[in-house]
Amino acid sequence: MAAEAGVDAIGLVFYPKSPRAVTLRQAKAIVAALPPFVTAVGLFVNATRGEVGGILDELPLDLLQFHGDETPADCEGHGRPYIKALRVRPGEDIAARCLEYCNASGILLDAYVPGVPGGTGESFDWSLVPRGLPKPVILAGGLSVRNVRVAIARVSPYAVDVSGGVEAEKGVKDAEKVRAFIREVRNA
């Protein structure tokens, strides 16, 4: 449904504590159904190298997204490009954090919520995102059809990432919300 609506990428959450977590079997079915040029992204939170490798042995992921406390060394060496998620809060030097992940294909900026690695549906103060970051920025955190145009206008990200903002309930996407979100992104 999301691919038919025109998304560029599909995120597959391999974090068991998430209400959006998928099993390997579900992920295989989703990836097999994707049309050409839709990127399959595997999302991991503090997974071991063995856990990531085990998924990659079974599933042809195009891109890895690390959303925990991973170091650059944890993110590298998997044979796939990666993006690193950073949780934004006042006083954080986002530019310096981006430089730590010099081999990342991009940096995903999400809201900081204590004790939660992401997927909270909370947005953050977009004015905290400096211009001219050294990596492409993927903006996440509380995005929805109501605010994505403003978010794009303020941050000028390379891409936007949405999950909760297009759900009927936690973990269940709403087809009309997905289509409406994509319309807003295209019209931004």
C-alpha positions as MATLAB code, in Angstrom:
seq = 'MAAEAGVDAIGLVFYPKSPRAVTLRQAKAIVAALPPFVTAVGLFVNATRGEVGGILDELPLDLLQFHGDETPADCEGHGRPYIKALRVRPGEDIAARCLEYCNASGILLDAYVPGVPGGTGESFDWSLVPRGLPKPVILAGGLSVRNVRVAIARVSPYAVDVSGGVEAEKGVKDAEKVRAFIREVRNA';
ca = [
       0.000    0.000    0.000;
       2.749    2.468    0.897;
       4.733    1.653   -2.242;
       1.624    2.121   -4.373;
       1.100    5.495   -2.687;
       4.550    6.581   -3.864;
       6.954    6.230   -0.951;
      10.674    6.041   -1.676;
      11.478    3.677    1.193;
       9.836    1.221    3.572;
      11.128    0.858    7.126;
      11.209   -2.588    8.692;
      11.564   -2.367   12.456;
      13.737   -5.073   14.018;
      13.344   -3.811   17.572;
      11.190   -6.233   19.590;
       9.981   -3.568   22.049;
       8.375   -1.526   19.258;
       4.674   -1.913   18.473;
       5.835   -1.683   14.841;
       8.290   -4.589   15.069;
       8.193   -7.142   12.271;
       9.217  -10.760   12.260;
      11.727  -11.994    9.733;
       8.906  -13.809    7.949;
       6.813  -10.621    7.705;
       9.836   -8.641    6.526;
      10.591  -11.188    3.791;
       7.014  -10.953    2.506;
       7.132   -7.150    2.497;
      10.484   -6.973    0.709;
       9.350   -9.552   -1.867;
       6.298   -7.390   -2.641;
       8.226   -4.140   -3.147;
       8.469   -2.766   -6.660;
      11.815   -1.687   -8.110;
      13.343    1.524   -6.744;
      11.615    1.350   -3.347;
      14.345    1.064   -0.731;
      14.013   -1.582    1.983;
      15.373   -0.108    5.230;
      16.096   -2.233    8.293;
      15.769   -0.314   11.569;
      17.823   -1.529   14.524;
      18.167   -0.318   18.115;
      21.338   -1.375   19.923;
      21.365   -4.698   18.077;
      24.489   -6.815   18.233;
      26.619   -7.291   15.135;
      25.390  -10.901   15.089;
      21.739   -9.867   15.192;
      22.179   -7.433   12.300;
      24.222  -10.001   10.356;
      21.594  -12.676   10.941;
      18.895  -10.472    9.422;
      21.144   -9.549    6.490;
      21.884  -13.238    5.825;
      18.152  -13.799    5.341;
      16.886  -10.509    3.909;
      18.105   -8.274    1.069;
      17.972   -4.928    2.865;
      19.162   -1.898    0.902;
      19.895    0.430    3.813;
      20.367    0.134    7.577;
      19.038    2.629   10.111;
      20.569    2.637   13.574;
      18.320    4.264   16.124;
      20.006    3.510   19.438;
      23.289    4.310   21.151;
      25.401    2.778   18.386;
      28.914    4.068   17.806;
      30.196    4.638   14.266;
      32.009    1.285   14.526;
      28.714   -0.437   15.409;
      27.058    1.021   12.299;
      29.836    0.228    9.841;
      31.067   -2.998    8.291;
      27.721   -4.590    7.486;
      28.154   -4.321    3.726;
      25.250   -1.871    3.440;
      24.989    1.907    3.563;
      23.549    3.229    6.794;
      21.849    6.202    8.341;
      22.223    7.126   11.986;
      19.333    8.506   14.002;
      20.083   11.290   16.448;
      17.577   12.423   19.035;
      17.512   16.225   19.125;
      17.340   18.286   22.293;
      18.397   21.819   23.237;
      22.130   22.228   23.715;
      23.029   19.299   21.454;
      25.727   20.049   18.866;
      24.066   18.320   15.926;
      26.822   19.278   13.483;
      29.492   17.689   15.702;
      27.379   14.550   16.125;
      26.994   14.308   12.333;
      30.761   14.433   11.940;
      31.123   11.443   14.282;
      29.246    9.370   11.694;
      31.375   10.434    8.719;
      30.610    7.244    6.768;
      26.834    7.505    7.212;
      24.766    8.076    4.088;
      22.566   10.427    6.087;
      21.479   11.529    9.536;
      17.928   11.062   10.760;
      16.835   13.679   13.291;
      14.132   12.629   15.745;
      12.667   13.961   18.968;
      14.439   13.287   22.245;
      12.168   11.550   24.744;
      13.980   10.181   27.820;
      14.222    6.391   27.799;
      12.653    5.921   24.361;
      14.827    5.422   21.253;
      12.233    6.816   18.839;
       8.803    6.248   17.398;
       7.191    8.414   20.057;
       5.103   10.594   17.762;
       6.613   13.649   19.443;
       8.067   16.451   17.376;
      10.944   18.704   18.385;
      11.878   22.338   17.908;
      12.942   22.388   14.257;
      14.820   25.644   14.799;
      17.467   23.517   16.589;
      18.500   22.037   13.231;
      21.398   24.082   11.867;
      21.686   24.802    8.149;
      24.515   23.269    6.165;
      24.911   19.997    8.040;
      27.616   17.777    6.539;
      25.193   14.907    5.817;
      21.779   14.663    4.159;
      19.101   15.137    6.824;
      16.088   12.880    7.167;
      13.551   14.605    9.401;
      11.409   12.465   11.715;
       9.493   12.910   14.928;
       5.823   13.709   15.164;
       5.329   14.383   11.475;
       1.809   14.168   10.090;
      -0.295   15.522    7.271;
      -0.961   18.596    9.451;
       2.657   19.670    9.911;
       4.904   18.100    7.268;
       4.742   21.077    4.879;
       5.834   23.464    7.638;
       8.568   21.043    8.730;
       9.940   20.833    5.193;
       9.817   24.612    4.789;
      11.732   25.172    8.043;
      14.330   22.414    7.839;
      14.699   21.732    4.087;
      15.499   18.064    4.740;
      16.675   15.605    2.126;
      13.769   13.344    3.148;
      11.074   12.925    5.781;
      10.312    9.824    7.813;
       6.863    9.081    9.179;
       5.287    6.221   11.038;
       2.877    7.139   13.832;
       1.566   10.148   11.920;
       0.018    7.864    9.304;
      -1.404    5.195   11.593;
      -4.986    4.276   12.408;
      -3.602    2.820   15.649;
      -0.092    1.944   16.875;
       1.497   -0.344   14.332;
      -1.386   -0.208   11.829;
      -0.986    2.144    8.865;
      -3.981    4.028    7.470;
      -3.936    4.035    3.643;
      -5.662    7.417    3.321;
      -3.300    9.027    5.840;
      -0.331    7.633    3.915;
      -1.654    9.007    0.610;
      -2.481   12.384    2.184;
       0.986   12.603    3.763;
       2.666   11.914    0.435;
       0.502   14.577   -1.260;
       1.583   17.113    1.368;
       5.262   16.201    0.922;
       5.016   16.538   -2.852;
       3.263   19.896   -2.510;
       5.755   21.269    0.021;
];
